[in-house]
Amino acid sequence: LVLASCPAASAILTSQTPLGLPDEAQLALSGLSTSATHDGYSDGAGLLIDRARLRVPDFSPTQAELGVIEEIVQAVDGLPLGIELAAARIASASPEEILSALTRGRDLSAPENAQLPRHSSLSAALDWTLSLLDEPHRRTLDELAQLPGPFTSDTTVAVCSAGVDVVQVGILPTPA
């Protein structure tokens, strides 16, 4: 609508599939490396570890966890956004739990170039994303969605169900 109404406007969009827009130019980008480097892990795993340390400064994955982290990077196709989102969960979930959430309901044997159902529409993407949430997160999101606009951390605590620790489930940062 904006591009049609404003001929001088331009936009940069990201998508796994072409959108079919007039004058659409496509640039295929690959994800980060999933092959081990001189550090013993891939560039994607290095990004995940670096970003995880922003949330948990003493995060130091074991050798077994490094293997799981490599699987996480592969599960998100090495894409930096997926890696960033996975790293953000390190404060509240183990690498094994993150990998489990990523692979739940996904046919890992499907060809990589096959369009996954979660990519077929915005609604499908949102449904899939919501399915990754555990029950406390889902309930908290449902409750916060009732608010009419921006809200403070005090409002979050007041609105959330009794017994849900919003710091514990990762809604609010841990107090310093």
C-alpha positions as CSV (number, residue, x, y, z in Angstrom):
1,L,0.0,0.0,0.0
2,V,2.8,2.5,0.9
3,L,4.8,1.6,-2.1
4,A,1.8,1.9,-4.4
5,S,0.8,5.3,-2.9
6,C,4.3,6.8,-2.7
7,P,6.2,6.2,-6.0
8,A,9.4,7.6,-4.5
9,A,9.3,5.3,-1.5
10,S,11.5,2.2,-1.3
11,A,11.7,-0.6,1.2
12,I,14.1,-3.3,2.2
13,L,12.3,-6.5,3.3
14,T,13.5,-9.9,4.4
15,S,11.7,-13.1,3.6
16,Q,12.6,-16.7,3.0
17,T,10.5,-16.7,-0.2
18,P,10.0,-14.0,-2.9
19,L,7.0,-11.8,-2.2
20,G,6.1,-11.2,-5.8
21,L,6.0,-7.4,-5.6
22,P,6.5,-5.3,-8.7
23,D,10.2,-4.3,-9.2
24,E,11.2,-6.8,-6.4
25,A,14.9,-7.4,-6.4
26,Q,16.1,-10.6,-4.7
27,L,19.4,-11.1,-2.9
28,A,20.0,-14.5,-1.5
29,L,21.9,-14.5,1.8
30,S,23.2,-17.5,3.6
31,G,23.4,-18.0,7.3
32,L,26.5,-18.1,9.3
33,S,28.9,-21.0,9.1
34,T,27.9,-24.1,10.8
35,S,31.4,-25.7,10.4
36,A,33.9,-25.6,13.2
37,T,36.6,-22.9,13.1
38,H,40.0,-22.7,14.8
39,D,38.1,-22.1,18.2
40,G,36.5,-25.5,17.9
41,Y,33.0,-24.3,17.1
42,S,31.2,-22.6,14.2
43,D,30.8,-18.8,13.6
44,G,27.0,-19.3,14.4
45,A,27.8,-21.0,17.7
46,G,30.3,-18.2,18.5
47,L,27.6,-15.6,18.0
48,L,25.1,-17.6,20.1
49,I,27.7,-17.9,22.9
50,D,28.7,-14.2,22.7
51,R,25.0,-13.1,22.8
52,A,24.2,-15.5,25.6
53,R,27.0,-13.9,27.7
54,L,25.3,-10.5,27.4
55,R,22.4,-12.1,29.4
56,V,24.4,-14.5,31.5
57,P,28.0,-13.1,31.8
58,D,29.4,-16.3,33.2
59,F,27.8,-18.6,30.6
60,S,30.4,-21.2,29.8
61,P,29.0,-24.1,27.8
62,T,30.3,-27.6,28.5
63,Q,31.6,-29.7,25.6
64,A,28.2,-31.5,25.5
65,E,26.4,-28.1,25.4
66,L,28.6,-26.9,22.6
67,G,27.3,-29.9,20.5
68,V,23.7,-28.8,21.4
69,I,24.5,-25.2,20.5
70,E,25.8,-26.3,17.1
71,E,22.5,-28.2,16.6
72,I,20.6,-25.0,17.6
73,V,22.5,-23.0,15.0
74,Q,21.7,-25.7,12.3
75,A,18.0,-25.7,13.4
76,V,17.8,-22.0,12.6
77,D,19.8,-22.4,9.4
78,G,22.6,-20.3,10.8
79,L,20.4,-17.2,10.5
80,P,21.6,-14.4,12.9
81,L,18.1,-13.5,13.9
82,G,17.3,-17.1,14.9
83,I,20.6,-17.3,16.8
84,E,19.9,-14.0,18.6
85,L,16.5,-15.2,19.6
86,A,17.9,-18.5,20.9
87,A,20.6,-16.8,22.8
88,A,18.0,-14.6,24.5
89,R,16.5,-17.7,26.1
90,I,19.8,-18.8,27.7
91,A,18.9,-16.9,30.9
92,S,15.8,-19.0,31.4
93,A,16.4,-22.3,29.5
94,S,19.2,-24.7,28.9
95,P,20.6,-25.3,25.4
96,E,18.8,-28.7,25.4
97,E,15.5,-27.0,26.3
98,I,16.0,-24.4,23.6
99,L,16.8,-27.1,21.0
100,S,13.8,-29.1,22.0
101,A,11.5,-26.0,21.6
102,L,13.0,-25.3,18.2
103,T,12.6,-28.8,16.9
104,R,9.1,-29.6,18.4
105,G,6.8,-30.2,15.6
106,R,9.4,-29.8,12.9
107,D,10.2,-32.6,10.5
108,L,14.0,-32.4,10.5
109,S,14.1,-34.8,7.5
110,A,12.2,-32.4,5.3
111,P,14.3,-30.9,2.5
112,E,15.9,-27.6,3.5
113,N,14.4,-25.7,0.5
114,A,10.9,-27.0,1.2
115,Q,8.6,-24.2,2.5
116,L,7.7,-25.1,6.1
117,P,4.1,-24.6,7.1
118,R,5.1,-21.9,9.6
119,H,6.4,-19.8,6.7
120,S,3.2,-19.9,4.7
121,S,1.5,-16.9,6.3
122,L,1.9,-14.4,9.1
123,S,-0.8,-16.2,11.1
124,A,1.1,-19.5,10.7
125,A,4.3,-17.9,11.9
126,L,2.6,-16.4,14.9
127,D,0.9,-19.7,15.7
128,W,4.2,-21.6,15.5
129,T,6.0,-19.0,17.7
130,L,3.2,-19.2,20.3
131,S,3.6,-23.0,20.3
132,L,7.2,-22.6,21.4
133,L,6.1,-20.9,24.7
134,D,5.6,-23.0,27.8
135,E,2.4,-22.6,29.7
136,P,3.6,-19.8,32.2
137,H,4.9,-17.7,29.2
138,R,1.7,-18.3,27.2
139,R,-0.6,-17.4,30.1
140,T,1.5,-14.3,30.9
141,L,1.4,-13.2,27.2
142,D,-2.4,-13.7,27.1
143,E,-2.7,-11.5,30.2
144,L,-0.4,-8.8,29.0
145,A,-2.2,-8.7,25.6
146,Q,-5.3,-7.4,27.4
147,L,-3.5,-4.1,28.2
148,P,-4.4,-1.2,25.9
149,G,-0.9,0.1,25.3
150,P,2.6,0.3,26.6
151,F,3.1,-0.8,30.2
152,T,5.6,-0.7,33.0
153,S,7.3,-3.6,34.9
154,D,5.1,-2.8,37.9
155,T,2.0,-3.2,35.7
156,T,3.4,-6.5,34.4
157,V,3.8,-7.8,38.0
158,A,0.3,-6.6,38.9
159,V,-1.4,-8.2,35.8
160,C,0.3,-11.6,35.8
161,S,-1.4,-14.6,37.3
162,A,-0.8,-15.2,41.0
163,G,2.1,-17.6,41.4
164,V,3.9,-16.6,38.1
165,D,7.3,-15.2,38.8
166,V,7.8,-12.8,35.9
167,V,11.5,-12.6,36.6
168,Q,11.8,-16.5,36.7
169,V,10.0,-17.0,33.4
170,G,12.1,-14.3,31.7
171,I,9.5,-11.6,31.3
172,L,11.5,-9.1,33.4
173,P,15.2,-8.9,33.9
174,T,16.7,-10.3,37.1
175,P,17.2,-7.4,39.6
176,A,20.8,-6.3,40.0
